[in-house]
Amino acid sequence: MNPTTALNSAIQELNLTIATLARCPATDQPATAALHSATTAQAHLRDALAAATPADAPTLAAPTGEPGAFNLISELWERAAPNLDHKALAWFAGAIDQAENVAVHLQESVEGIGCLMGGGMDGVGQAKAGNALSGHDAPALLFAIAHAIDTIRALILVGDAASHALWRAGGGR
């Protein structure tokens, strides 16, 4: 349980105790003393809670831009990077290898599509065989390629930043 949750839980328990003690007659000296102690403890816990969660604590700004792969991954990286240890940085540095794998597969796919389209069209752009893309399929394919490139960019950003952080820390890749 984190400290803030623990303090809130203790304050709630004291609130119940105070409510119970407040119902006792004012002539009941032990109950009156316990009520005073519980109220004092409650005030101290509230002060501790305020100190544990200062009003000037930094907050993370809302992300900006479209939530594409690059923006999402780079935003998450920027928020997580300061808290990563050497082992985690080394893992993230592997994103460069992953970017290369994605780029190779994308290249092979695009070349294959090019071969299909080139072999399946006559001189005026009409399909000679059933293997060419229709006009409404092309935009979806091009958007998919653009998203793959966006992901590759994000992987390169993270891998490069992690490699640089490792290098700065003296544990280069």
PyMOL commands that place a pseudoatom at each C-alpha (Angstrom):
pseudoatom trace, name=CA, resn=MET, resi=1, chain=A, elem=C, hetatm=0, pos=[0.000, 0.000, 0.000]
pseudoatom trace, name=CA, resn=ASN, resi=2, chain=A, elem=C, hetatm=0, pos=[1.470, 3.376, -0.936]
pseudoatom trace, name=CA, resn=PRO, resi=3, chain=A, elem=C, hetatm=0, pos=[1.907, 6.056, 1.762]
pseudoatom trace, name=CA, resn=THR, resi=4, chain=A, elem=C, hetatm=0, pos=[-0.940, 8.248, 0.517]
pseudoatom trace, name=CA, resn=THR, resi=5, chain=A, elem=C, hetatm=0, pos=[-3.381, 5.330, 0.567]
pseudoatom trace, name=CA, resn=ALA, resi=6, chain=A, elem=C, hetatm=0, pos=[-2.184, 4.300, 4.028]
pseudoatom trace, name=CA, resn=LEU, resi=7, chain=A, elem=C, hetatm=0, pos=[-2.653, 7.827, 5.381]
pseudoatom trace, name=CA, resn=ASN, resi=8, chain=A, elem=C, hetatm=0, pos=[-6.143, 8.097, 3.872]
pseudoatom trace, name=CA, resn=SER, resi=9, chain=A, elem=C, hetatm=0, pos=[-7.053, 4.728, 5.376]
pseudoatom trace, name=CA, resn=ALA, resi=10, chain=A, elem=C, hetatm=0, pos=[-5.821, 5.807, 8.823]
pseudoatom trace, name=CA, resn=ILE, resi=11, chain=A, elem=C, hetatm=0, pos=[-7.798, 9.048, 8.586]
pseudoatom trace, name=CA, resn=GLN, resi=12, chain=A, elem=C, hetatm=0, pos=[-10.966, 7.088, 7.727]
pseudoatom trace, name=CA, resn=GLU, resi=13, chain=A, elem=C, hetatm=0, pos=[-10.433, 4.775, 10.720]
pseudoatom trace, name=CA, resn=LEU, resi=14, chain=A, elem=C, hetatm=0, pos=[-9.957, 7.785, 12.986]
pseudoatom trace, name=CA, resn=ASN, resi=15, chain=A, elem=C, hetatm=0, pos=[-13.129, 9.365, 11.595]
pseudoatom trace, name=CA, resn=LEU, resi=16, chain=A, elem=C, hetatm=0, pos=[-15.067, 6.253, 12.702]
pseudoatom trace, name=CA, resn=THR, resi=17, chain=A, elem=C, hetatm=0, pos=[-13.411, 6.303, 16.130]
pseudoatom trace, name=CA, resn=ILE, resi=18, chain=A, elem=C, hetatm=0, pos=[-14.154, 10.012, 16.567]
pseudoatom trace, name=CA, resn=ALA, resi=19, chain=A, elem=C, hetatm=0, pos=[-17.791, 9.483, 15.537]
pseudoatom trace, name=CA, resn=THR, resi=20, chain=A, elem=C, hetatm=0, pos=[-18.124, 6.663, 18.090]
pseudoatom trace, name=CA, resn=LEU, resi=21, chain=A, elem=C, hetatm=0, pos=[-16.442, 8.630, 20.888]
pseudoatom trace, name=CA, resn=ALA, resi=22, chain=A, elem=C, hetatm=0, pos=[-18.513, 11.740, 20.151]
pseudoatom trace, name=CA, resn=ARG, resi=23, chain=A, elem=C, hetatm=0, pos=[-21.663, 9.784, 21.068]
pseudoatom trace, name=CA, resn=CYS, resi=24, chain=A, elem=C, hetatm=0, pos=[-20.361, 9.173, 24.597]
pseudoatom trace, name=CA, resn=PRO, resi=25, chain=A, elem=C, hetatm=0, pos=[-21.659, 11.472, 27.360]
pseudoatom trace, name=CA, resn=ALA, resi=26, chain=A, elem=C, hetatm=0, pos=[-19.497, 14.522, 28.059]
pseudoatom trace, name=CA, resn=THR, resi=27, chain=A, elem=C, hetatm=0, pos=[-19.140, 13.341, 31.669]
pseudoatom trace, name=CA, resn=ASP, resi=28, chain=A, elem=C, hetatm=0, pos=[-17.269, 10.192, 30.530]
pseudoatom trace, name=CA, resn=GLN, resi=29, chain=A, elem=C, hetatm=0, pos=[-13.683, 11.377, 31.195]
pseudoatom trace, name=CA, resn=PRO, resi=30, chain=A, elem=C, hetatm=0, pos=[-11.875, 8.483, 29.427]
pseudoatom trace, name=CA, resn=ALA, resi=31, chain=A, elem=C, hetatm=0, pos=[-14.057, 8.886, 26.326]
pseudoatom trace, name=CA, resn=THR, resi=32, chain=A, elem=C, hetatm=0, pos=[-13.489, 12.650, 26.304]
pseudoatom trace, name=CA, resn=ALA, resi=33, chain=A, elem=C, hetatm=0, pos=[-9.718, 12.155, 26.585]
pseudoatom trace, name=CA, resn=ALA, resi=34, chain=A, elem=C, hetatm=0, pos=[-9.774, 9.537, 23.812]
pseudoatom trace, name=CA, resn=LEU, resi=35, chain=A, elem=C, hetatm=0, pos=[-11.843, 11.863, 21.613]
pseudoatom trace, name=CA, resn=HIS, resi=36, chain=A, elem=C, hetatm=0, pos=[-9.286, 14.644, 22.121]
pseudoatom trace, name=CA, resn=SER, resi=37, chain=A, elem=C, hetatm=0, pos=[-6.386, 12.260, 21.303]
pseudoatom trace, name=CA, resn=ALA, resi=38, chain=A, elem=C, hetatm=0, pos=[-8.146, 10.917, 18.208]
pseudoatom trace, name=CA, resn=THR, resi=39, chain=A, elem=C, hetatm=0, pos=[-8.931, 14.420, 16.953]
pseudoatom trace, name=CA, resn=THR, resi=40, chain=A, elem=C, hetatm=0, pos=[-5.302, 15.469, 17.465]
pseudoatom trace, name=CA, resn=ALA, resi=41, chain=A, elem=C, hetatm=0, pos=[-4.052, 12.327, 15.681]
pseudoatom trace, name=CA, resn=GLN, resi=42, chain=A, elem=C, hetatm=0, pos=[-6.458, 13.025, 12.827]
pseudoatom trace, name=CA, resn=ALA, resi=43, chain=A, elem=C, hetatm=0, pos=[-5.040, 16.540, 12.411]
pseudoatom trace, name=CA, resn=HIS, resi=44, chain=A, elem=C, hetatm=0, pos=[-1.466, 15.163, 12.368]
pseudoatom trace, name=CA, resn=LEU, resi=45, chain=A, elem=C, hetatm=0, pos=[-2.397, 12.557, 9.761]
pseudoatom trace, name=CA, resn=ARG, resi=46, chain=A, elem=C, hetatm=0, pos=[-4.005, 15.199, 7.566]
pseudoatom trace, name=CA, resn=ASP, resi=47, chain=A, elem=C, hetatm=0, pos=[-0.821, 17.276, 7.814]
pseudoatom trace, name=CA, resn=ALA, resi=48, chain=A, elem=C, hetatm=0, pos=[1.253, 14.206, 6.886]
pseudoatom trace, name=CA, resn=LEU, resi=49, chain=A, elem=C, hetatm=0, pos=[-1.035, 13.517, 3.939]
pseudoatom trace, name=CA, resn=ALA, resi=50, chain=A, elem=C, hetatm=0, pos=[-0.663, 17.096, 2.716]
pseudoatom trace, name=CA, resn=ALA, resi=51, chain=A, elem=C, hetatm=0, pos=[3.129, 16.803, 3.005]
pseudoatom trace, name=CA, resn=ALA, resi=52, chain=A, elem=C, hetatm=0, pos=[3.111, 13.474, 1.127]
pseudoatom trace, name=CA, resn=THR, resi=53, chain=A, elem=C, hetatm=0, pos=[1.161, 14.975, -1.767]
pseudoatom trace, name=CA, resn=PRO, resi=54, chain=A, elem=C, hetatm=0, pos=[2.380, 18.557, -2.174]
pseudoatom trace, name=CA, resn=ALA, resi=55, chain=A, elem=C, hetatm=0, pos=[0.254, 20.904, -4.231]
pseudoatom trace, name=CA, resn=ASP, resi=56, chain=A, elem=C, hetatm=0, pos=[3.278, 21.864, -6.320]
pseudoatom trace, name=CA, resn=ALA, resi=57, chain=A, elem=C, hetatm=0, pos=[4.070, 18.266, -7.295]
pseudoatom trace, name=CA, resn=PRO, resi=58, chain=A, elem=C, hetatm=0, pos=[4.800, 18.057, -11.013]
pseudoatom trace, name=CA, resn=THR, resi=59, chain=A, elem=C, hetatm=0, pos=[2.028, 16.725, -13.174]
pseudoatom trace, name=CA, resn=LEU, resi=60, chain=A, elem=C, hetatm=0, pos=[2.357, 15.284, -16.631]
pseudoatom trace, name=CA, resn=ALA, resi=61, chain=A, elem=C, hetatm=0, pos=[0.912, 17.428, -19.377]
pseudoatom trace, name=CA, resn=ALA, resi=62, chain=A, elem=C, hetatm=0, pos=[-1.609, 15.943, -21.743]
pseudoatom trace, name=CA, resn=PRO, resi=63, chain=A, elem=C, hetatm=0, pos=[-0.019, 14.615, -24.919]
pseudoatom trace, name=CA, resn=THR, resi=64, chain=A, elem=C, hetatm=0, pos=[-0.442, 16.645, -28.090]
pseudoatom trace, name=CA, resn=GLY, resi=65, chain=A, elem=C, hetatm=0, pos=[-0.752, 15.688, -31.729]
pseudoatom trace, name=CA, resn=GLU, resi=66, chain=A, elem=C, hetatm=0, pos=[-2.438, 12.760, -33.395]
pseudoatom trace, name=CA, resn=PRO, resi=67, chain=A, elem=C, hetatm=0, pos=[-2.162, 9.463, -31.498]
pseudoatom trace, name=CA, resn=GLY, resi=68, chain=A, elem=C, hetatm=0, pos=[-0.254, 7.689, -34.274]
pseudoatom trace, name=CA, resn=ALA, resi=69, chain=A, elem=C, hetatm=0, pos=[2.365, 5.052, -33.510]
pseudoatom trace, name=CA, resn=PHE, resi=70, chain=A, elem=C, hetatm=0, pos=[5.254, 7.529, -33.497]
pseudoatom trace, name=CA, resn=ASN, resi=71, chain=A, elem=C, hetatm=0, pos=[3.542, 10.043, -31.195]
pseudoatom trace, name=CA, resn=LEU, resi=72, chain=A, elem=C, hetatm=0, pos=[2.267, 7.356, -28.825]
pseudoatom trace, name=CA, resn=ILE, resi=73, chain=A, elem=C, hetatm=0, pos=[5.564, 5.515, -28.540]
pseudoatom trace, name=CA, resn=SER, resi=74, chain=A, elem=C, hetatm=0, pos=[7.675, 8.665, -28.267]
pseudoatom trace, name=CA, resn=GLU, resi=75, chain=A, elem=C, hetatm=0, pos=[5.345, 10.121, -25.609]
pseudoatom trace, name=CA, resn=LEU, resi=76, chain=A, elem=C, hetatm=0, pos=[5.500, 6.923, -23.550]
pseudoatom trace, name=CA, resn=TRP, resi=77, chain=A, elem=C, hetatm=0, pos=[9.279, 6.830, -23.972]
pseudoatom trace, name=CA, resn=GLU, resi=78, chain=A, elem=C, hetatm=0, pos=[9.714, 10.432, -22.790]
pseudoatom trace, name=CA, resn=ARG, resi=79, chain=A, elem=C, hetatm=0, pos=[7.660, 9.711, -19.678]
pseudoatom trace, name=CA, resn=ALA, resi=80, chain=A, elem=C, hetatm=0, pos=[9.314, 6.384, -18.843]
pseudoatom trace, name=CA, resn=ALA, resi=81, chain=A, elem=C, hetatm=0, pos=[12.955, 7.003, -19.811]
pseudoatom trace, name=CA, resn=PRO, resi=82, chain=A, elem=C, hetatm=0, pos=[14.026, 8.917, -16.666]
pseudoatom trace, name=CA, resn=ASN, resi=83, chain=A, elem=C, hetatm=0, pos=[12.988, 5.947, -14.491]
pseudoatom trace, name=CA, resn=LEU, resi=84, chain=A, elem=C, hetatm=0, pos=[14.719, 3.156, -16.414]
pseudoatom trace, name=CA, resn=ASP, resi=85, chain=A, elem=C, hetatm=0, pos=[17.683, 1.220, -15.086]
pseudoatom trace, name=CA, resn=HIS, resi=86, chain=A, elem=C, hetatm=0, pos=[20.598, -0.118, -17.162]
pseudoatom trace, name=CA, resn=LYS, resi=87, chain=A, elem=C, hetatm=0, pos=[18.874, -3.440, -17.911]
pseudoatom trace, name=CA, resn=ALA, resi=88, chain=A, elem=C, hetatm=0, pos=[15.694, -1.736, -19.110]
pseudoatom trace, name=CA, resn=LEU, resi=89, chain=A, elem=C, hetatm=0, pos=[17.672, 0.717, -21.255]
pseudoatom trace, name=CA, resn=ALA, resi=90, chain=A, elem=C, hetatm=0, pos=[19.499, -2.195, -22.883]
pseudoatom trace, name=CA, resn=TRP, resi=91, chain=A, elem=C, hetatm=0, pos=[16.147, -3.833, -23.649]
pseudoatom trace, name=CA, resn=PHE, resi=92, chain=A, elem=C, hetatm=0, pos=[14.798, -0.633, -25.214]
pseudoatom trace, name=CA, resn=ALA, resi=93, chain=A, elem=C, hetatm=0, pos=[18.016, -0.219, -27.200]
pseudoatom trace, name=CA, resn=GLY, resi=94, chain=A, elem=C, hetatm=0, pos=[16.969, -3.419, -28.996]
pseudoatom trace, name=CA, resn=ALA, resi=95, chain=A, elem=C, hetatm=0, pos=[14.231, -1.396, -30.677]
pseudoatom trace, name=CA, resn=ILE, resi=96, chain=A, elem=C, hetatm=0, pos=[16.765, -0.469, -33.359]
pseudoatom trace, name=CA, resn=ASP, resi=97, chain=A, elem=C, hetatm=0, pos=[17.073, -4.138, -34.347]
pseudoatom trace, name=CA, resn=GLN, resi=98, chain=A, elem=C, hetatm=0, pos=[13.299, -4.452, -34.376]
pseudoatom trace, name=CA, resn=ALA, resi=99, chain=A, elem=C, hetatm=0, pos=[13.029, -1.355, -36.588]
pseudoatom trace, name=CA, resn=GLU, resi=100, chain=A, elem=C, hetatm=0, pos=[15.427, -2.944, -39.053]
pseudoatom trace, name=CA, resn=ASN, resi=101, chain=A, elem=C, hetatm=0, pos=[13.364, -6.168, -39.112]
pseudoatom trace, name=CA, resn=VAL, resi=102, chain=A, elem=C, hetatm=0, pos=[10.124, -4.246, -39.701]
pseudoatom trace, name=CA, resn=ALA, resi=103, chain=A, elem=C, hetatm=0, pos=[11.771, -2.185, -42.458]
pseudoatom trace, name=CA, resn=VAL, resi=104, chain=A, elem=C, hetatm=0, pos=[13.078, -5.312, -44.231]
pseudoatom trace, name=CA, resn=HIS, resi=105, chain=A, elem=C, hetatm=0, pos=[9.651, -6.989, -44.113]
pseudoatom trace, name=CA, resn=LEU, resi=106, chain=A, elem=C, hetatm=0, pos=[7.964, -3.809, -45.328]
pseudoatom trace, name=CA, resn=GLN, resi=107, chain=A, elem=C, hetatm=0, pos=[10.446, -3.496, -48.191]
pseudoatom trace, name=CA, resn=GLU, resi=108, chain=A, elem=C, hetatm=0, pos=[9.853, -7.102, -49.243]
pseudoatom trace, name=CA, resn=SER, resi=109, chain=A, elem=C, hetatm=0, pos=[6.078, -6.636, -49.084]
pseudoatom trace, name=CA, resn=VAL, resi=110, chain=A, elem=C, hetatm=0, pos=[6.110, -3.426, -51.098]
pseudoatom trace, name=CA, resn=GLU, resi=111, chain=A, elem=C, hetatm=0, pos=[8.404, -4.990, -53.713]
pseudoatom trace, name=CA, resn=GLY, resi=112, chain=A, elem=C, hetatm=0, pos=[6.047, -7.967, -53.982]
pseudoatom trace, name=CA, resn=ILE, resi=113, chain=A, elem=C, hetatm=0, pos=[3.068, -5.659, -54.443]
pseudoatom trace, name=CA, resn=GLY, resi=114, chain=A, elem=C, hetatm=0, pos=[5.010, -3.725, -57.079]
pseudoatom trace, name=CA, resn=CYS, resi=115, chain=A, elem=C, hetatm=0, pos=[5.726, -6.935, -58.952]
pseudoatom trace, name=CA, resn=LEU, resi=116, chain=A, elem=C, hetatm=0, pos=[2.069, -7.967, -58.792]
pseudoatom trace, name=CA, resn=MET, resi=117, chain=A, elem=C, hetatm=0, pos=[0.875, -4.597, -60.017]
pseudoatom trace, name=CA, resn=GLY, resi=118, chain=A, elem=C, hetatm=0, pos=[3.539, -4.303, -62.706]
pseudoatom trace, name=CA, resn=GLY, resi=119, chain=A, elem=C, hetatm=0, pos=[2.832, -7.762, -64.030]
pseudoatom trace, name=CA, resn=GLY, resi=120, chain=A, elem=C, hetatm=0, pos=[-0.908, -7.402, -63.822]
pseudoatom trace, name=CA, resn=MET, resi=121, chain=A, elem=C, hetatm=0, pos=[-1.423, -4.154, -65.781]
pseudoatom trace, name=CA, resn=ASP, resi=122, chain=A, elem=C, hetatm=0, pos=[-1.463, -3.486, -69.468]
pseudoatom trace, name=CA, resn=GLY, resi=123, chain=A, elem=C, hetatm=0, pos=[0.000, -0.341, -70.990]
pseudoatom trace, name=CA, resn=VAL, resi=124, chain=A, elem=C, hetatm=0, pos=[-2.993, 1.849, -70.100]
pseudoatom trace, name=CA, resn=GLY, resi=125, chain=A, elem=C, hetatm=0, pos=[-3.350, 0.798, -66.461]
pseudoatom trace, name=CA, resn=GLN, resi=126, chain=A, elem=C, hetatm=0, pos=[-6.065, -1.793, -66.984]
pseudoatom trace, name=CA, resn=ALA, resi=127, chain=A, elem=C, hetatm=0, pos=[-5.757, -5.065, -65.093]
pseudoatom trace, name=CA, resn=LYS, resi=128, chain=A, elem=C, hetatm=0, pos=[-4.649, -7.950, -67.298]
pseudoatom trace, name=CA, resn=ALA, resi=129, chain=A, elem=C, hetatm=0, pos=[-5.108, -10.470, -64.515]
pseudoatom trace, name=CA, resn=GLY, resi=130, chain=A, elem=C, hetatm=0, pos=[-6.977, -10.685, -61.230]
pseudoatom trace, name=CA, resn=ASN, resi=131, chain=A, elem=C, hetatm=0, pos=[-3.869, -10.017, -59.167]
pseudoatom trace, name=CA, resn=ALA, resi=132, chain=A, elem=C, hetatm=0, pos=[-3.795, -6.201, -59.405]
pseudoatom trace, name=CA, resn=LEU, resi=133, chain=A, elem=C, hetatm=0, pos=[-5.219, -3.918, -56.735]
pseudoatom trace, name=CA, resn=SER, resi=134, chain=A, elem=C, hetatm=0, pos=[-8.493, -2.236, -57.415]
pseudoatom trace, name=CA, resn=GLY, resi=135, chain=A, elem=C, hetatm=0, pos=[-8.756, 1.537, -57.048]
pseudoatom trace, name=CA, resn=HIS, resi=136, chain=A, elem=C, hetatm=0, pos=[-10.403, 1.387, -53.622]
pseudoatom trace, name=CA, resn=ASP, resi=137, chain=A, elem=C, hetatm=0, pos=[-7.767, -1.018, -52.220]
pseudoatom trace, name=CA, resn=ALA, resi=138, chain=A, elem=C, hetatm=0, pos=[-4.807, 1.245, -52.995]
pseudoatom trace, name=CA, resn=PRO, resi=139, chain=A, elem=C, hetatm=0, pos=[-5.502, 3.942, -50.350]
pseudoatom trace, name=CA, resn=ALA, resi=140, chain=A, elem=C, hetatm=0, pos=[-5.839, 1.343, -47.577]
pseudoatom trace, name=CA, resn=LEU, resi=141, chain=A, elem=C, hetatm=0, pos=[-2.573, -0.246, -48.655]
pseudoatom trace, name=CA, resn=LEU, resi=142, chain=A, elem=C, hetatm=0, pos=[-0.772, 3.102, -48.783]
pseudoatom trace, name=CA, resn=PHE, resi=143, chain=A, elem=C, hetatm=0, pos=[-2.098, 4.089, -45.338]
pseudoatom trace, name=CA, resn=ALA, resi=144, chain=A, elem=C, hetatm=0, pos=[-0.923, 0.734, -43.950]
pseudoatom trace, name=CA, resn=ILE, resi=145, chain=A, elem=C, hetatm=0, pos=[2.538, 1.373, -45.400]
pseudoatom trace, name=CA, resn=ALA, resi=146, chain=A, elem=C, hetatm=0, pos=[2.567, 4.886, -43.904]
pseudoatom trace, name=CA, resn=HIS, resi=147, chain=A, elem=C, hetatm=0, pos=[1.627, 3.475, -40.471]
pseudoatom trace, name=CA, resn=ALA, resi=148, chain=A, elem=C, hetatm=0, pos=[4.398, 0.877, -40.733]
pseudoatom trace, name=CA, resn=ILE, resi=149, chain=A, elem=C, hetatm=0, pos=[6.910, 3.632, -41.529]
pseudoatom trace, name=CA, resn=ASP, resi=150, chain=A, elem=C, hetatm=0, pos=[5.578, 5.646, -38.572]
pseudoatom trace, name=CA, resn=THR, resi=151, chain=A, elem=C, hetatm=0, pos=[6.190, 2.643, -36.314]
pseudoatom trace, name=CA, resn=ILE, resi=152, chain=A, elem=C, hetatm=0, pos=[9.695, 2.198, -37.698]
pseudoatom trace, name=CA, resn=ARG, resi=153, chain=A, elem=C, hetatm=0, pos=[10.439, 5.866, -36.929]
pseudoatom trace, name=CA, resn=ALA, resi=154, chain=A, elem=C, hetatm=0, pos=[9.240, 5.387, -33.341]
pseudoatom trace, name=CA, resn=LEU, resi=155, chain=A, elem=C, hetatm=0, pos=[11.323, 2.249, -32.856]
pseudoatom trace, name=CA, resn=ILE, resi=156, chain=A, elem=C, hetatm=0, pos=[14.397, 4.064, -34.143]
pseudoatom trace, name=CA, resn=LEU, resi=157, chain=A, elem=C, hetatm=0, pos=[13.730, 7.017, -31.806]
pseudoatom trace, name=CA, resn=VAL, resi=158, chain=A, elem=C, hetatm=0, pos=[13.415, 4.778, -28.734]
pseudoatom trace, name=CA, resn=GLY, resi=159, chain=A, elem=C, hetatm=0, pos=[16.312, 2.505, -29.656]
pseudoatom trace, name=CA, resn=ASP, resi=160, chain=A, elem=C, hetatm=0, pos=[18.596, 5.426, -30.423]
pseudoatom trace, name=CA, resn=ALA, resi=161, chain=A, elem=C, hetatm=0, pos=[17.654, 7.306, -27.243]
pseudoatom trace, name=CA, resn=ALA, resi=162, chain=A, elem=C, hetatm=0, pos=[18.159, 4.190, -25.102]
pseudoatom trace, name=CA, resn=SER, resi=163, chain=A, elem=C, hetatm=0, pos=[21.516, 3.462, -26.763]
pseudoatom trace, name=CA, resn=HIS, resi=164, chain=A, elem=C, hetatm=0, pos=[22.600, 7.047, -26.171]
pseudoatom trace, name=CA, resn=ALA, resi=165, chain=A, elem=C, hetatm=0, pos=[21.543, 6.867, -22.501]
pseudoatom trace, name=CA, resn=LEU, resi=166, chain=A, elem=C, hetatm=0, pos=[23.568, 3.658, -22.102]
pseudoatom trace, name=CA, resn=TRP, resi=167, chain=A, elem=C, hetatm=0, pos=[26.565, 5.267, -23.779]
pseudoatom trace, name=CA, resn=ARG, resi=168, chain=A, elem=C, hetatm=0, pos=[26.313, 8.316, -21.476]
pseudoatom trace, name=CA, resn=ALA, resi=169, chain=A, elem=C, hetatm=0, pos=[26.151, 5.986, -18.461]
pseudoatom trace, name=CA, resn=GLY, resi=170, chain=A, elem=C, hetatm=0, pos=[29.280, 4.192, -19.667]
pseudoatom trace, name=CA, resn=GLY, resi=171, chain=A, elem=C, hetatm=0, pos=[27.547, 0.930, -20.440]
pseudoatom trace, name=CA, resn=GLY, resi=172, chain=A, elem=C, hetatm=0, pos=[27.239, 1.365, -24.199]
pseudoatom trace, name=CA, resn=ARG, resi=173, chain=A, elem=C, hetatm=0, pos=[25.626, -1.145, -26.406]
for i in range(1, 173): cmd.bond("trace and resi %d" % i, "trace and resi %d" % (i + 1))
show_as sticks, trace
zoom trace
